[in-house]
Amino acid sequence: MSEKLRAGILGGTGMVGQRFVSLLENHPWFEVTVIAASPRS
């Protein structure tokens, strides 16, 4: 795959969202382009 797929993470301040960020950080297929959270976070 020559070009990475762009990925966004919803709820990036929660435990699961943070785990997704860490898993996708150096992933060969995906590039995290957006991390979203609620205004309360």
C-alpha distance matrix in Angstrom:
0.0 3.8 5.8 7.1 9.3 12.9 15.3 19.1 21.6 25.0 27.9 26.4 29.8 30.4 29.8 26.9 25.3 25.6 24.1 21.0 20.8 21.2 18.6 15.9 17.1 14.9 12.2 8.7 7.2 10.3 12.7 16.3 17.9 21.1 23.5 26.6 29.9 33.3 35.9 37.9 35.3
3.8 0.0 3.8 6.7 9.7 12.8 15.8 19.5 22.3 25.8 28.7 26.9 30.3 31.4 31.0 28.4 26.4 26.5 25.4 22.3 21.6 22.0 20.0 16.9 17.4 15.2 13.3 9.8 8.9 11.2 12.4 16.2 17.2 20.7 23.5 26.6 30.1 33.6 35.9 38.1 35.5
5.8 3.8 0.0 3.8 6.6 9.2 12.5 16.1 19.1 22.6 25.5 23.9 27.4 28.6 28.6 26.1 23.7 24.1 23.3 20.1 19.1 20.1 18.4 14.9 15.5 14.1 12.2 9.5 7.8 8.8 9.5 13.0 13.7 17.2 20.1 23.2 26.7 30.1 32.3 34.7 32.3
7.1 6.7 3.8 0.0 3.8 6.3 9.2 12.8 15.6 19.1 22.0 20.3 23.7 24.9 24.8 22.3 20.0 20.3 19.6 16.3 15.4 16.5 14.8 11.3 12.1 11.2 9.1 7.2 5.0 5.1 6.0 9.6 10.8 14.2 16.8 19.9 23.4 26.9 29.2 31.4 28.9
9.3 9.7 6.6 3.8 0.0 3.8 6.4 10.1 13.1 16.4 19.5 18.4 22.0 23.0 23.2 20.4 18.1 19.1 18.5 14.9 14.5 16.3 14.5 11.0 12.7 12.7 10.2 9.4 6.1 4.7 6.1 8.6 9.6 12.3 14.9 17.6 21.1 24.4 26.9 29.2 26.9
12.9 12.8 9.2 6.3 3.8 0.0 3.8 7.0 10.4 13.6 16.8 15.6 19.3 20.6 21.4 18.8 16.0 17.1 17.2 13.6 12.8 15.3 14.2 10.6 11.9 12.9 11.3 11.5 8.8 5.8 5.0 6.0 6.1 8.6 11.5 14.2 17.8 21.1 23.4 25.8 23.7
15.3 15.8 12.5 9.2 6.4 3.8 0.0 3.8 6.8 10.0 13.2 12.2 16.0 17.1 17.8 15.2 12.4 13.9 14.1 10.4 10.0 13.0 12.0 8.8 10.8 12.6 11.0 12.3 9.8 6.3 5.8 4.8 5.9 7.0 8.9 11.4 14.7 18.0 20.7 22.8 20.6
19.1 19.5 16.1 12.8 10.1 7.0 3.8 0.0 3.8 6.6 9.9 9.3 13.0 14.4 15.8 13.5 10.3 12.2 13.3 9.9 9.4 13.0 12.9 10.2 11.9 14.6 13.6 15.6 13.4 9.7 8.6 5.8 5.8 4.5 5.7 7.7 11.0 14.3 16.9 19.1 17.1
21.6 22.3 19.1 15.6 13.1 10.4 6.8 3.8 0.0 3.8 6.5 5.9 9.7 10.6 12.1 9.9 6.6 9.0 10.3 7.5 7.5 11.2 11.5 9.9 11.7 14.9 14.2 16.9 15.2 11.6 10.7 7.5 8.5 6.3 4.8 6.2 8.6 12.0 15.0 16.6 14.3
25.0 25.8 22.6 19.1 16.4 13.6 10.0 6.6 3.8 0.0 3.8 5.5 8.7 9.2 11.6 9.8 6.9 10.0 11.8 9.7 10.3 13.9 14.4 13.4 15.1 18.5 17.9 20.6 18.8 15.3 14.5 11.1 11.4 8.4 6.1 4.9 6.1 8.8 12.3 13.7 12.1
27.9 28.7 25.5 22.0 19.5 16.8 13.2 9.9 6.5 3.8 0.0 3.8 5.5 5.8 8.7 7.9 5.4 8.4 10.8 9.9 10.4 13.6 14.8 14.6 16.0 19.6 19.4 22.5 21.2 17.8 16.9 13.4 14.0 10.8 7.5 5.8 4.6 7.0 10.6 11.1 9.1
26.4 26.9 23.9 20.3 18.4 15.6 12.2 9.3 5.9 5.5 3.8 0.0 3.8 5.6 7.9 7.7 4.2 5.6 8.7 8.1 7.4 10.5 12.4 12.2 12.9 16.6 17.0 20.3 19.5 16.0 14.7 11.1 12.1 9.3 5.7 5.8 5.7 9.0 11.8 12.3 9.4
29.8 30.3 27.4 23.7 22.0 19.3 16.0 13.0 9.7 8.7 5.5 3.8 0.0 3.8 6.8 8.3 6.1 6.1 9.7 10.5 9.8 12.0 14.5 15.0 15.2 18.9 19.8 23.3 22.8 19.5 18.0 14.4 15.3 12.5 8.7 8.2 6.3 8.6 10.8 10.3 6.8
30.4 31.4 28.6 24.9 23.0 20.6 17.1 14.4 10.6 9.2 5.8 5.6 3.8 0.0 3.8 5.6 5.2 6.1 8.6 9.9 10.5 12.4 14.3 15.4 16.3 19.8 20.2 23.8 23.3 20.3 19.5 16.2 17.6 14.9 11.3 10.6 8.5 10.2 12.9 11.8 8.8
29.8 31.0 28.6 24.8 23.2 21.4 17.8 15.8 12.1 11.6 8.7 7.9 6.8 3.8 0.0 3.8 5.5 5.3 6.3 8.8 10.0 10.8 12.4 14.4 15.4 18.6 19.0 22.7 22.6 19.9 19.7 16.8 18.9 16.8 13.4 13.5 12.0 13.9 16.7 15.4 12.3
26.9 28.4 26.1 22.3 20.4 18.8 15.2 13.5 9.9 9.8 7.9 7.7 8.3 5.6 3.8 0.0 3.8 5.4 5.0 6.3 8.7 9.9 10.5 12.3 14.1 17.1 16.8 20.4 19.8 17.3 17.5 14.9 17.3 15.5 12.5 12.9 12.2 14.4 17.7 17.0 14.2
25.3 26.4 23.7 20.0 18.1 16.0 12.4 10.3 6.6 6.9 5.4 4.2 6.1 5.2 5.5 3.8 0.0 3.8 5.4 5.1 6.3 8.8 9.9 10.6 12.1 15.5 15.4 18.9 18.2 15.2 14.8 11.8 13.8 11.8 8.7 9.4 9.3 12.1 15.3 15.3 12.4
25.6 26.5 24.1 20.3 19.1 17.1 13.9 12.2 9.0 10.0 8.4 5.6 6.1 6.1 5.3 5.4 3.8 0.0 3.8 5.4 5.0 6.3 8.7 10.0 10.4 13.9 14.7 18.4 18.4 15.6 14.8 12.0 14.3 12.8 9.8 11.2 11.1 14.1 16.7 16.4 12.9
24.1 25.4 23.3 19.6 18.5 17.2 14.1 13.3 10.3 11.8 10.8 8.7 9.7 8.6 6.3 5.0 5.4 3.8 0.0 3.8 5.4 5.1 6.1 8.6 9.9 12.6 12.9 16.6 16.9 14.6 14.8 12.7 15.7 14.8 12.3 14.0 14.3 17.2 20.1 19.8 16.5
21.0 22.3 20.1 16.3 14.9 13.6 10.4 9.9 7.5 9.7 9.9 8.1 10.5 9.9 8.8 6.3 5.1 5.4 3.8 0.0 3.8 5.4 5.1 6.0 8.3 11.2 10.7 14.2 13.8 11.3 11.6 9.6 12.7 12.1 10.3 12.4 13.5 16.7 19.8 20.2 17.1
20.8 21.6 19.1 15.4 14.5 12.8 10.0 9.4 7.5 10.3 10.4 7.4 9.8 10.5 10.0 8.7 6.3 5.0 5.4 3.8 0.0 3.8 5.5 5.3 5.9 9.4 10.0 13.6 13.7 10.8 10.0 7.6 10.6 10.2 8.5 11.3 12.8 16.4 18.9 19.5 16.2
21.2 22.0 20.1 16.5 16.3 15.3 13.0 13.0 11.2 13.9 13.6 10.5 12.0 12.4 10.8 9.9 8.8 6.3 5.1 5.4 3.8 0.0 3.8 5.6 5.2 8.0 9.3 13.1 14.1 12.0 11.6 10.2 13.5 13.7 12.1 15.0 16.1 19.6 22.0 22.2 18.7
18.6 20.0 18.4 14.8 14.5 14.2 12.0 12.9 11.5 14.4 14.8 12.4 14.5 14.3 12.4 10.5 9.9 8.7 6.1 5.1 5.5 3.8 0.0 3.8 5.7 7.2 7.0 10.7 11.5 10.0 10.8 10.3 14.0 14.7 13.6 16.5 17.9 21.4 24.2 24.6 21.2
15.9 16.9 14.9 11.3 11.0 10.6 8.8 10.2 9.9 13.4 14.6 12.2 15.0 15.4 14.4 12.3 10.6 10.0 8.6 6.0 5.3 5.6 3.8 0.0 3.8 5.6 4.9 8.4 8.7 6.5 7.1 6.9 10.7 12.0 11.8 15.0 17.2 20.8 23.5 24.5 21.3
17.1 17.4 15.5 12.1 12.7 11.9 10.8 11.9 11.7 15.1 16.0 12.9 15.2 16.3 15.4 14.1 12.1 10.4 9.9 8.3 5.9 5.2 5.7 3.8 0.0 3.8 5.8 9.1 10.4 8.3 7.4 7.2 10.6 12.2 12.1 15.6 17.8 21.5 23.7 24.7 21.3
14.9 15.2 14.1 11.2 12.7 12.9 12.6 14.6 14.9 18.5 19.6 16.6 18.9 19.8 18.6 17.1 15.5 13.9 12.6 11.2 9.4 8.0 7.2 5.6 3.8 0.0 3.8 6.4 8.9 8.2 8.2 9.6 12.9 15.2 15.6 19.2 21.5 25.3 27.5 28.5 25.1
12.2 13.3 12.2 9.1 10.2 11.3 11.0 13.6 14.2 17.9 19.4 17.0 19.8 20.2 19.0 16.8 15.4 14.7 12.9 10.7 10.0 9.3 7.0 4.9 5.8 3.8 0.0 3.8 5.6 5.7 7.4 9.4 12.9 15.3 15.9 19.3 21.8 25.5 28.1 29.2 26.1
8.7 9.8 9.5 7.2 9.4 11.5 12.3 15.6 16.9 20.6 22.5 20.3 23.3 23.8 22.7 20.4 18.9 18.4 16.6 14.2 13.6 13.1 10.7 8.4 9.1 6.4 3.8 0.0 3.8 6.1 8.2 11.3 14.3 17.2 18.5 22.0 24.8 28.4 31.0 32.4 29.4
7.2 8.9 7.8 5.0 6.1 8.8 9.8 13.4 15.2 18.8 21.2 19.5 22.8 23.3 22.6 19.8 18.2 18.4 16.9 13.8 13.7 14.1 11.5 8.7 10.4 8.9 5.6 3.8 0.0 3.8 7.1 10.3 12.9 15.7 17.3 20.5 23.5 27.0 29.8 31.4 28.7
10.3 11.2 8.8 5.1 4.7 5.8 6.3 9.7 11.6 15.3 17.8 16.0 19.5 20.3 19.9 17.3 15.2 15.6 14.6 11.3 10.8 12.0 10.0 6.5 8.3 8.2 5.7 6.1 3.8 0.0 3.8 6.5 9.3 11.9 13.6 16.7 19.8 23.4 26.0 27.8 25.1
12.7 12.4 9.5 6.0 6.1 5.0 5.8 8.6 10.7 14.5 16.9 14.7 18.0 19.5 19.7 17.5 14.8 14.8 14.8 11.6 10.0 11.6 10.8 7.1 7.4 8.2 7.4 8.2 7.1 3.8 0.0 3.8 6.1 9.3 11.3 14.8 18.1 21.7 23.9 25.9 23.2
16.3 16.2 13.0 9.6 8.6 6.0 4.8 5.8 7.5 11.1 13.4 11.1 14.4 16.2 16.8 14.9 11.8 12.0 12.7 9.6 7.6 10.2 10.3 6.9 7.2 9.6 9.4 11.3 10.3 6.5 3.8 0.0 3.8 5.9 7.5 11.1 14.3 18.0 20.2 22.1 19.4
17.9 17.2 13.7 10.8 9.6 6.1 5.9 5.8 8.5 11.4 14.0 12.1 15.3 17.6 18.9 17.3 13.8 14.3 15.7 12.7 10.6 13.5 14.0 10.7 10.6 12.9 12.9 14.3 12.9 9.3 6.1 3.8 0.0 3.8 7.0 10.2 13.8 17.2 18.9 21.4 19.1
21.1 20.7 17.2 14.2 12.3 8.6 7.0 4.5 6.3 8.4 10.8 9.3 12.5 14.9 16.8 15.5 11.8 12.8 14.8 12.1 10.2 13.7 14.7 12.0 12.2 15.2 15.3 17.2 15.7 11.9 9.3 5.9 3.8 0.0 3.8 6.4 10.1 13.4 15.2 17.7 15.7
23.5 23.5 20.1 16.8 14.9 11.5 8.9 5.7 4.8 6.1 7.5 5.7 8.7 11.3 13.4 12.5 8.7 9.8 12.3 10.3 8.5 12.1 13.6 11.8 12.1 15.6 15.9 18.5 17.3 13.6 11.3 7.5 7.0 3.8 0.0 3.8 6.9 10.6 12.6 14.7 12.3
26.6 26.6 23.2 19.9 17.6 14.2 11.4 7.7 6.2 4.9 5.8 5.8 8.2 10.6 13.5 12.9 9.4 11.2 14.0 12.4 11.3 15.0 16.5 15.0 15.6 19.2 19.3 22.0 20.5 16.7 14.8 11.1 10.2 6.4 3.8 0.0 3.8 7.0 9.3 11.6 9.9
29.9 30.1 26.7 23.4 21.1 17.8 14.7 11.0 8.6 6.1 4.6 5.7 6.3 8.5 12.0 12.2 9.3 11.1 14.3 13.5 12.8 16.1 17.9 17.2 17.8 21.5 21.8 24.8 23.5 19.8 18.1 14.3 13.8 10.1 6.9 3.8 0.0 3.8 6.5 8.1 6.4
33.3 33.6 30.1 26.9 24.4 21.1 18.0 14.3 12.0 8.8 7.0 9.0 8.6 10.2 13.9 14.4 12.1 14.1 17.2 16.7 16.4 19.6 21.4 20.8 21.5 25.3 25.5 28.4 27.0 23.4 21.7 18.0 17.2 13.4 10.6 7.0 3.8 0.0 3.8 5.4 5.6
35.9 35.9 32.3 29.2 26.9 23.4 20.7 16.9 15.0 12.3 10.6 11.8 10.8 12.9 16.7 17.7 15.3 16.7 20.1 19.8 18.9 22.0 24.2 23.5 23.7 27.5 28.1 31.0 29.8 26.0 23.9 20.2 18.9 15.2 12.6 9.3 6.5 3.8 0.0 3.8 5.5
37.9 38.1 34.7 31.4 29.2 25.8 22.8 19.1 16.6 13.7 11.1 12.3 10.3 11.8 15.4 17.0 15.3 16.4 19.8 20.2 19.5 22.2 24.6 24.5 24.7 28.5 29.2 32.4 31.4 27.8 25.9 22.1 21.4 17.7 14.7 11.6 8.1 5.4 3.8 0.0 3.8
35.3 35.5 32.3 28.9 26.9 23.7 20.6 17.1 14.3 12.1 9.1 9.4 6.8 8.8 12.3 14.2 12.4 12.9 16.5 17.1 16.2 18.7 21.2 21.3 21.3 25.1 26.1 29.4 28.7 25.1 23.2 19.4 19.1 15.7 12.3 9.9 6.4 5.6 5.5 3.8 0.0
